[in-house]
Amino acid sequence: KSLKNINYMYNVGRLKITNNEEEFVKAFTLCLLLCILK
């Protein structure tokens, strides 16, 4: 279940941030941290 959530957030983040990879990495890292903290 966690992996599916992370995968989903990864795909959403990639769709939202296609131009700036650095911003995407930051957003993805935040998503990972949020998933872990939940």
PDB file of N, CA, C and O in Angstrom, chain B, residues numbered from 101:
ATOM      1  N   LYS B 101       0.837  -1.200   0.000  1.00  0.00           N
ATOM      2  CA  LYS B 101       0.000   0.000   0.000  1.00  0.00           C
ATOM      3  C   LYS B 101       0.875   1.255   0.000  1.00  0.00           C
ATOM      4  O   LYS B 101       0.606   2.203  -0.737  1.00  0.00           O
ATOM      5  N   SER B 102       1.918   1.257   0.825  1.00  0.00           N
ATOM      6  CA  SER B 102       2.812   2.412   0.868  1.00  0.00           C
ATOM      7  C   SER B 102       3.476   2.641  -0.477  1.00  0.00           C
ATOM      8  O   SER B 102       3.558   3.770  -0.960  1.00  0.00           O
ATOM      9  N   LEU B 103       3.953   1.547  -1.081  1.00  0.00           N
ATOM     10  CA  LEU B 103       4.647   1.678  -2.358  1.00  0.00           C
ATOM     11  C   LEU B 103       3.726   2.253  -3.415  1.00  0.00           C
ATOM     12  O   LEU B 103       4.153   3.063  -4.238  1.00  0.00           O
ATOM     13  N   LYS B 104       2.461   1.841  -3.402  1.00  0.00           N
ATOM     14  CA  LYS B 104       1.512   2.370  -4.379  1.00  0.00           C
ATOM     15  C   LYS B 104       1.304   3.860  -4.153  1.00  0.00           C
ATOM     16  O   LYS B 104       1.220   4.631  -5.109  1.00  0.00           O
ATOM     17  N   ASN B 105       1.220   4.268  -2.892  1.00  0.00           N
ATOM     18  CA  ASN B 105       1.063   5.683  -2.568  1.00  0.00           C
ATOM     19  C   ASN B 105       2.249   6.492  -3.059  1.00  0.00           C
ATOM     20  O   ASN B 105       2.086   7.546  -3.674  1.00  0.00           O
ATOM     21  N   ILE B 106       3.447   5.989  -2.782  1.00  0.00           N
ATOM     22  CA  ILE B 106       4.674   6.674  -3.194  1.00  0.00           C
ATOM     23  C   ILE B 106       4.732   6.754  -4.713  1.00  0.00           C
ATOM     24  O   ILE B 106       5.090   7.790  -5.274  1.00  0.00           O
ATOM     25  N   ASN B 107       4.376   5.652  -5.377  1.00  0.00           N
ATOM     26  CA  ASN B 107       4.374   5.624  -6.830  1.00  0.00           C
ATOM     27  C   ASN B 107       3.404   6.654  -7.380  1.00  0.00           C
ATOM     28  O   ASN B 107       3.716   7.364  -8.336  1.00  0.00           O
ATOM     29  N   TYR B 108       2.223   6.735  -6.771  1.00  0.00           N
ATOM     30  CA  TYR B 108       1.199   7.684  -7.201  1.00  0.00           C
ATOM     31  C   TYR B 108       1.696   9.116  -7.047  1.00  0.00           C
ATOM     32  O   TYR B 108       1.568   9.928  -7.963  1.00  0.00           O
ATOM     33  N   MET B 109       2.263   9.419  -5.883  1.00  0.00           N
ATOM     34  CA  MET B 109       2.777  10.766  -5.638  1.00  0.00           C
ATOM     35  C   MET B 109       3.911  11.086  -6.597  1.00  0.00           C
ATOM     36  O   MET B 109       4.037  12.216  -7.068  1.00  0.00           O
ATOM     37  N   TYR B 110       4.733  10.089  -6.881  1.00  0.00           N
ATOM     38  CA  TYR B 110       5.846  10.279  -7.810  1.00  0.00           C
ATOM     39  C   TYR B 110       5.321  10.678  -9.178  1.00  0.00           C
ATOM     40  O   TYR B 110       5.820  11.620  -9.795  1.00  0.00           O
ATOM     41  N   ASN B 111       4.298   9.945  -9.654  1.00  0.00           N
ATOM     42  CA  ASN B 111       3.735  10.239 -10.971  1.00  0.00           C
ATOM     43  C   ASN B 111       3.064  11.599 -11.001  1.00  0.00           C
ATOM     44  O   ASN B 111       3.222  12.344 -11.969  1.00  0.00           O
ATOM     45  N   VAL B 112       2.317  11.937  -9.956  1.00  0.00           N
ATOM     46  CA  VAL B 112       1.652  13.238  -9.884  1.00  0.00           C
ATOM     47  C   VAL B 112       2.689  14.354  -9.877  1.00  0.00           C
ATOM     48  O   VAL B 112       2.552  15.348 -10.589  1.00  0.00           O
ATOM     49  N   GLY B 113       3.723  14.178  -9.067  1.00  0.00           N
ATOM     50  CA  GLY B 113       4.777  15.187  -8.984  1.00  0.00           C
ATOM     51  C   GLY B 113       5.481  15.364 -10.316  1.00  0.00           C
ATOM     52  O   GLY B 113       5.826  16.482 -10.699  1.00  0.00           O
ATOM     53  N   ARG B 114       5.693  14.263 -11.021  1.00  0.00           N
ATOM     54  CA  ARG B 114       6.384  14.332 -12.306  1.00  0.00           C
ATOM     55  C   ARG B 114       5.521  15.064 -13.320  1.00  0.00           C
ATOM     56  O   ARG B 114       6.039  15.807 -14.155  1.00  0.00           O
ATOM     57  N   LEU B 115       4.209  14.861 -13.256  1.00  0.00           N
ATOM     58  CA  LEU B 115       3.311  15.545 -14.182  1.00  0.00           C
ATOM     59  C   LEU B 115       3.272  17.039 -13.895  1.00  0.00           C
ATOM     60  O   LEU B 115       3.258  17.855 -14.816  1.00  0.00           O
ATOM     61  N   LYS B 116       3.253  17.393 -12.611  1.00  0.00           N
ATOM     62  CA  LYS B 116       3.150  18.802 -12.232  1.00  0.00           C
ATOM     63  C   LYS B 116       4.445  19.549 -12.501  1.00  0.00           C
ATOM     64  O   LYS B 116       4.430  20.711 -12.905  1.00  0.00           O
ATOM     65  N   ILE B 117       5.567  18.873 -12.274  1.00  0.00           N
ATOM     66  CA  ILE B 117       6.862  19.547 -12.417  1.00  0.00           C
ATOM     67  C   ILE B 117       7.690  18.848 -13.493  1.00  0.00           C
ATOM     68  O   ILE B 117       8.492  17.962 -13.197  1.00  0.00           O
ATOM     69  N   THR B 118       7.486  19.255 -14.730  1.00  0.00           N
ATOM     70  CA  THR B 118       8.195  18.605 -15.826  1.00  0.00           C
ATOM     71  C   THR B 118       9.404  19.420 -16.262  1.00  0.00           C
ATOM     72  O   THR B 118      10.374  18.866 -16.779  1.00  0.00           O
ATOM     73  N   ASN B 119       9.352  20.740 -16.055  1.00  0.00           N
ATOM     74  CA  ASN B 119      10.418  21.604 -16.547  1.00  0.00           C
ATOM     75  C   ASN B 119      11.620  21.648 -15.611  1.00  0.00           C
ATOM     76  O   ASN B 119      12.766  21.656 -16.060  1.00  0.00           O
ATOM     77  N   ASN B 120      11.354  21.677 -14.319  1.00  0.00           N
ATOM     78  CA  ASN B 120      12.429  21.872 -13.354  1.00  0.00           C
ATOM     79  C   ASN B 120      12.675  20.603 -12.547  1.00  0.00           C
ATOM     80  O   ASN B 120      11.933  20.301 -11.612  1.00  0.00           O
ATOM     81  N   GLU B 121      13.708  19.871 -12.906  1.00  0.00           N
ATOM     82  CA  GLU B 121      13.987  18.596 -12.233  1.00  0.00           C
ATOM     83  C   GLU B 121      14.355  18.799 -10.770  1.00  0.00           C
ATOM     84  O   GLU B 121      13.998  17.991  -9.912  1.00  0.00           O
ATOM     85  N   GLU B 122      15.070  19.880 -10.493  1.00  0.00           N
ATOM     86  CA  GLU B 122      15.498  20.117  -9.109  1.00  0.00           C
ATOM     87  C   GLU B 122      14.288  20.319  -8.208  1.00  0.00           C
ATOM     88  O   GLU B 122      14.229  19.777  -7.104  1.00  0.00           O
ATOM     89  N   GLU B 123      13.319  21.105  -8.684  1.00  0.00           N
ATOM     90  CA  GLU B 123      12.096  21.332  -7.908  1.00  0.00           C
ATOM     91  C   GLU B 123      11.347  20.024  -7.718  1.00  0.00           C
ATOM     92  O   GLU B 123      10.778  19.771  -6.656  1.00  0.00           O
ATOM     93  N   PHE B 124      11.351  19.192  -8.758  1.00  0.00           N
ATOM     94  CA  PHE B 124      10.667  17.897  -8.666  1.00  0.00           C
ATOM     95  C   PHE B 124      11.303  17.028  -7.590  1.00  0.00           C
ATOM     96  O   PHE B 124      10.611  16.398  -6.790  1.00  0.00           O
ATOM     97  N   VAL B 125      12.628  17.005  -7.583  1.00  0.00           N
ATOM     98  CA  VAL B 125      13.331  16.192  -6.588  1.00  0.00           C
ATOM     99  C   VAL B 125      12.972  16.660  -5.180  1.00  0.00           C
ATOM    100  O   VAL B 125      12.752  15.847  -4.282  1.00  0.00           O
ATOM    101  N   LYS B 126      12.914  17.981  -4.997  1.00  0.00           N
ATOM    102  CA  LYS B 126      12.548  18.519  -3.677  1.00  0.00           C
ATOM    103  C   LYS B 126      11.139  18.082  -3.300  1.00  0.00           C
ATOM    104  O   LYS B 126      10.900  17.627  -2.181  1.00  0.00           O
ATOM    105  N   ALA B 127      10.216  18.223  -4.234  1.00  0.00           N
ATOM    106  CA  ALA B 127       8.817  17.867  -3.966  1.00  0.00           C
ATOM    107  C   ALA B 127       8.693  16.375  -3.678  1.00  0.00           C
ATOM    108  O   ALA B 127       7.968  15.966  -2.771  1.00  0.00           O
ATOM    109  N   PHE B 128       9.407  15.566  -4.459  1.00  0.00           N
ATOM    110  CA  PHE B 128       9.339  14.113  -4.278  1.00  0.00           C
ATOM    111  C   PHE B 128       9.901  13.713  -2.915  1.00  0.00           C
ATOM    112  O   PHE B 128       9.362  12.837  -2.240  1.00  0.00           O
ATOM    113  N   THR B 129      10.994  14.369  -2.522  1.00  0.00           N
ATOM    114  CA  THR B 129      11.589  14.083  -1.219  1.00  0.00           C
ATOM    115  C   THR B 129      10.605  14.415  -0.105  1.00  0.00           C
ATOM    116  O   THR B 129      10.473  13.664   0.861  1.00  0.00           O
ATOM    117  N   LEU B 130       9.912  15.551  -0.247  1.00  0.00           N
ATOM    118  CA  LEU B 130       8.905  15.927   0.750  1.00  0.00           C
ATOM    119  C   LEU B 130       7.802  14.888   0.809  1.00  0.00           C
ATOM    120  O   LEU B 130       7.348  14.524   1.894  1.00  0.00           O
ATOM    121  N   CYS B 131       7.368  14.409  -0.343  1.00  0.00           N
ATOM    122  CA  CYS B 131       6.316  13.386  -0.394  1.00  0.00           C
ATOM    123  C   CYS B 131       6.773  12.120   0.319  1.00  0.00           C
ATOM    124  O   CYS B 131       6.013  11.507   1.068  1.00  0.00           O
ATOM    125  N   LEU B 132       8.021  11.738   0.076  1.00  0.00           N
ATOM    126  CA  LEU B 132       8.559  10.540   0.731  1.00  0.00           C
ATOM    127  C   LEU B 132       8.561  10.719   2.245  1.00  0.00           C
ATOM    128  O   LEU B 132       8.160   9.822   2.987  1.00  0.00           O
ATOM    129  N   LEU B 133       9.020  11.892   2.697  1.00  0.00           N
ATOM    130  CA  LEU B 133       9.060  12.147   4.135  1.00  0.00           C
ATOM    131  C   LEU B 133       7.666  12.098   4.731  1.00  0.00           C
ATOM    132  O   LEU B 133       7.467  11.533   5.807  1.00  0.00           O
ATOM    133  N   LEU B 134       6.694  12.688   4.037  1.00  0.00           N
ATOM    134  CA  LEU B 134       5.317  12.684   4.538  1.00  0.00           C
ATOM    135  C   LEU B 134       4.783  11.262   4.618  1.00  0.00           C
ATOM    136  O   LEU B 134       4.110  10.899   5.583  1.00  0.00           O
ATOM    137  N   CYS B 135       5.084  10.457   3.603  1.00  0.00           N
ATOM    138  CA  CYS B 135       4.626   9.063   3.597  1.00  0.00           C
ATOM    139  C   CYS B 135       5.233   8.306   4.775  1.00  0.00           C
ATOM    140  O   CYS B 135       4.552   7.517   5.430  1.00  0.00           O
ATOM    141  N   ILE B 136       6.501   8.547   5.039  1.00  0.00           N
ATOM    142  CA  ILE B 136       7.191   7.841   6.120  1.00  0.00           C
ATOM    143  C   ILE B 136       6.636   8.277   7.478  1.00  0.00           C
ATOM    144  O   ILE B 136       6.466   7.455   8.378  1.00  0.00           O
ATOM    145  N   LEU B 137       6.356   9.576   7.619  1.00  0.00           N
ATOM    146  CA  LEU B 137       5.874  10.096   8.901  1.00  0.00           C
ATOM    147  C   LEU B 137       4.456   9.642   9.204  1.00  0.00           C
ATOM    148  O   LEU B 137       4.087   9.506  10.370  1.00  0.00           O
ATOM    149  N   LYS B 138       3.660   9.408   8.174  1.00  0.00           N
ATOM    150  CA  LYS B 138       2.300   8.910   8.388  1.00  0.00           C
ATOM    151  C   LYS B 138       2.370   7.523   8.914  1.00  0.00           C
ATOM    152  O   LYS B 138       1.335   6.906   9.168  1.00  0.00           O
TER     153      LYS B 138
END
